[in-house]
C-alpha cells in the first residue's frame, strides 16, 4: 500500500493516540457453556440437563410438573419470588393450561402485547 505509514499516522493522530504497529490482543471471550451434545441422552436425562442448565447458568428456578398441575406450580413460583409484577407471553399453550388466567387473577400478571412494545 502506498503511503501506508502516512495513512496510519493520520489515523492515529485523529484518534488521539500513538501509532500502533502491532495489533493489541483482546481478552478471550468468556464462555462457560457446555460443549457437549445431548443427543445421546434419553428424554428424562435431557430434561434433567435443561433444568440443571437453567438453574446454574440462567439462575432460574425450575419445577417439573404435569399439565394438570402447571397452573398451581406457576402460582407457587410466583409466590416464592415475592409476588412481584409478572409479565407473561400471549402463548396459547399458557392459555390452554389455564396458567395465564390464574396468574392474572392471583399474581396481578400482565400479558405482553408486542404491538405496544
C-alpha positions in Angstrom: 0.0 0.0 0.0 1.4 3.4 -1.0 1.8 5.9 1.8 0.9 3.3 4.4 2.9 4.9 7.2 1.5 8.4 6.5 -2.0 7.0 6.4 -1.6 5.1 9.7 -0.1 8.2 11.3 -3.1 10.3 10.2 -5.5 7.7 11.7 -3.5 7.5 15.0 -3.4 11.3 15.2 -7.2 11.6 14.5 -7.8 9.0 17.3 -5.5 11.0 19.6 -3.1 8.2 20.4 0.3 7.0 19.3 0.8 4.8 16.2 0.3 1.1 16.9 2.2 -1.1 14.5 1.1 -4.4 16.1 -2.4 -5.5 16.8 -3.3 -5.5 20.5 -4.5 -8.8 21.9 -8.1 -8.8 23.2 -9.3 -10.8 26.1 -10.7 -14.2 25.2 -14.5 -14.2 25.3 -16.0 -15.6 28.5 -17.9 -18.7 27.6 -18.8 -21.2 30.2 -21.4 -23.0 28.1 -21.1 -26.7 27.8 -19.5 -28.0 24.5 -21.3 -31.3 24.7 -24.1 -32.6 22.6 -27.1 -34.0 24.4 -28.5 -36.1 21.6 -27.2 -39.3 23.2 -29.3 -38.7 26.3 -32.8 -40.0 26.8 -35.8 -37.7 27.3 -35.6 -37.7 31.1 -31.8 -37.1 31.0 -32.2 -34.2 28.6 -34.9 -32.7 30.8 -32.7 -33.0 33.9 -29.8 -31.4 31.9 -32.0 -28.5 30.9 -33.2 -27.9 34.5 -29.6 -28.0 35.7 -28.5 -25.6 33.0 -31.4 -23.2 33.7 -30.6 -23.3 37.4 -26.8 -22.9 37.1 -26.4 -20.6 34.1 -29.7 -18.7 33.8 -30.2 -18.6 37.6 -33.8 -19.6 37.2 -35.9 -21.7 39.5 -37.4 -24.6 37.5 -40.0 -27.1 38.6 -41.1 -30.1 36.7 -44.8 -30.7 36.9 -47.7 -32.2 35.0 -50.1 -30.3 32.7 -52.9 -30.7 35.3 -50.7 -29.1 38.0 -49.0 -26.5 35.8 -51.1 -23.5 36.9 -50.6 -24.3 40.6 -46.8 -24.6 40.0 -46.8 -21.2 38.3 -48.7 -19.6 41.2 -46.3 -21.3 43.7 -43.2 -20.0 41.8 -44.8 -16.5 41.6 -45.4 -16.5 45.4 -41.8 -17.8 46.1 -40.4 -14.9 44.1 -42.3 -12.4 46.3 -45.5 -11.7 44.4 -43.8 -9.1 42.3 -45.1 -7.9 38.9 -45.3 -10.6 36.3 -45.3 -10.3 32.6 -46.3 -13.3 30.6 -46.3 -14.0 26.9 -49.5 -14.4 25.0 -48.6 -18.0 24.2 -51.7 -20.1 23.6 -50.2 -23.0 25.4 -50.3 -21.0 28.6 -53.9 -20.1 28.0 -54.8 -23.8 27.2 -53.3 -24.9 30.5 -55.1 -22.1 32.5 -51.8 -20.5 33.5 -52.5 -17.1 32.0 -55.8 -16.7 33.7 -54.6 -17.9 37.1 -51.6 -15.7 37.1 -53.7 -12.7 36.1 -56.1 -13.4 38.9 -53.7 -14.3 41.7 -50.4 -12.6 40.8 -51.6 -9.5 39.1 -49.9 -10.7 35.9 -50.0 -8.8 32.6 -50.0 -10.4 29.2 -47.2 -8.9 27.0 -48.6 -7.1 23.9 -45.8 -6.9 21.3 -47.7 -4.2 19.4 -47.3 -1.9 22.4 -43.6 -2.6 22.8 
